[in-house]
């Protein structure tokens, strides 16, 4: 049985991911740092102890860069599914035989993750050099839309069904 892991630090689709897990009876772990109230996503009647079918557990880690990512990686088993917008976590999940999806519904894969990691590295280096030269940092992100949310839900349901049908 696969488990759904949600990297809940700044995740706009935690509610949707949990809803998918409930409907498909998939266990779920919501991970984030201690600065987030992860339990707000858990319903009063949600089982919180591992059992057959759906249950949900919060995995609270200390605040710090990538703390939730590494906590998730330590628990992954082949066939699990990870919701994250972090390329590094997605890369580690793929390396462990898992699936990874971003909040806009894009599925990460082995063919493209190296290119994404390279772009991330180059972007961070550019930002560091601009900071040293005193230029302002401006991050340009597309607004998160209802279409993104719907695409995410559709794609996550497909991934979870595939994971159920093809356990590793």
C-alpha positions in Angstrom: 0.0 0.0 0.0 1.5 3.3 -1.0 1.6 6.3 1.4 1.0 9.9 0.3 3.5 12.3 1.7 2.7 16.1 1.7 5.5 18.6 2.0 3.2 21.0 3.7 5.6 24.0 4.0 3.9 26.5 1.8 1.8 23.9 0.0 -1.4 25.4 -1.4 -3.1 22.0 -2.1 -2.8 20.2 1.3 -6.6 20.1 1.6 -7.0 18.6 -1.9 -4.3 16.0 -1.4 -5.9 14.9 1.9 -9.3 14.7 0.2 -7.8 12.4 -2.5 -6.2 10.2 0.1 -9.5 9.9 2.0 -11.4 9.0 -1.1 -8.9 6.3 -2.2 -8.2 5.0 1.3 -4.5 5.8 1.0 -2.4 6.5 4.2 -1.1 10.1 4.4 1.7 11.9 6.2 1.7 15.7 6.4 5.2 17.0 7.0 6.2 20.5 7.9 8.2 22.6 10.4 7.1 23.6 13.8 6.1 27.1 12.5 3.0 25.6 10.8 -0.2 24.3 12.3 -0.3 21.0 10.4 -3.2 19.6 12.5 -5.6 22.1 11.0 -5.8 19.9 8.0 -6.8 16.8 10.0 -10.5 16.2 10.5 -11.8 15.2 13.9 -12.8 11.7 12.7 -9.6 11.0 10.8 -7.8 7.9 12.1 -4.3 8.9 13.2 -2.7 5.5 13.9 -1.4 3.3 11.1 -4.1 0.8 10.0 -5.4 -0.7 6.7 -6.8 2.1 4.5 -6.8 5.8 5.1 -5.1 7.3 8.2 -3.3 10.6 8.6 -0.2 11.5 10.7 1.5 14.9 11.1 5.3 14.9 11.0 6.5 18.0 12.7 10.2 18.9 12.4 12.4 21.7 13.7 12.5 24.8 11.7 15.3 24.9 9.2 16.1 24.7 5.6 15.0 21.4 4.1 14.2 19.8 7.5 10.8 18.6 6.4 12.3 17.3 3.1 14.9 15.1 4.9 12.3 13.8 7.3 10.1 12.8 4.4 12.9 11.1 2.6 13.8 9.0 5.7 10.3 7.5 5.7 9.8 6.9 1.9 9.3 3.4 0.6 9.2 2.5 -3.2 5.8 3.2 -4.6 5.0 6.1 -2.3 3.8 9.5 -3.7 5.1 12.9 -2.6 3.5 16.3 -3.1 6.2 19.0 -3.2 7.2 22.0 -5.1 10.9 21.4 -4.1 13.0 20.0 -6.9 15.5 18.6 -4.4 12.9 16.6 -2.5 11.3 15.4 -5.8 14.7 14.2 -7.0 15.4 12.3 -3.8 11.9 10.8 -4.0 12.4 9.7 -7.6 15.7 8.1 -6.5 13.9 6.0 -4.0 11.4 4.6 -6.5 8.6 7.0 -5.6 6.4 9.3 -7.6 6.4 13.1 -7.1 4.0 15.8 -8.1 4.0 19.6 -7.7 1.0 21.6 -6.5 0.1 22.6 -10.1 -0.3 19.0 -11.1 3.0 18.5 -12.9 4.6 15.1 -12.4 8.3 15.0 -11.9 10.2 12.3 -13.8 13.8 11.0 -14.2 14.2 12.5 -17.6 13.7 16.1 -16.5 14.7 16.3 -12.9 18.4 16.8 -13.6 17.6 19.8 -15.8 15.3 21.3 -13.1 18.0 20.8 -10.5 20.5 22.5 -12.8 18.2 25.5 -13.3 17.6 25.7 -9.6 21.4 25.8 -8.9 22.0 28.5 -11.6 19.1 30.6 -10.3 20.5 30.4 -6.7 24.0 31.4 -7.9 22.6 34.3 -9.8 20.6 35.6 -6.8 23.7 35.3 -4.6 25.8 37.4 -7.1 23.0 40.0 -7.4 22.8 40.3 -3.6 26.5 40.9 -3.5 26.3 43.6 -6.1 23.3 45.3 -4.4 20.7 44.6 -7.1 17.2 44.0 -5.8 15.8 40.4 -5.8 12.6 40.0 -7.8 11.0 36.6 -8.0 8.5 36.2 -10.7 5.9 33.5 -10.1 2.7 32.8 -12.0 -0.4 33.2 -9.7 -1.8 29.9 -8.5 -5.2 29.4 -10.2 -8.3 27.2 -9.8 -7.2 25.4 -13.0 -3.9 24.5 -11.3 -5.8 23.2 -8.3 -8.1 21.1 -10.5 -5.2 19.8 -12.6 -3.4 18.8 -9.4 -6.4 16.9 -8.1 -7.0 15.0 -11.3 -3.3 14.1 -11.7 -2.9 13.1 -8.1 -5.9 10.8 -8.3 -4.3 9.1 -11.4 -0.9 8.7 -9.6 -2.5 7.3 -6.5 -4.6 4.8 -8.4 -1.5 3.7 -10.4 0.4 3.3 -7.1 -2.4 1.2 -5.7 -2.5 -1.0 -8.8 1.2 -1.4 -9.2 2.7 -1.8 -5.7 6.5 -2.1 -5.7 
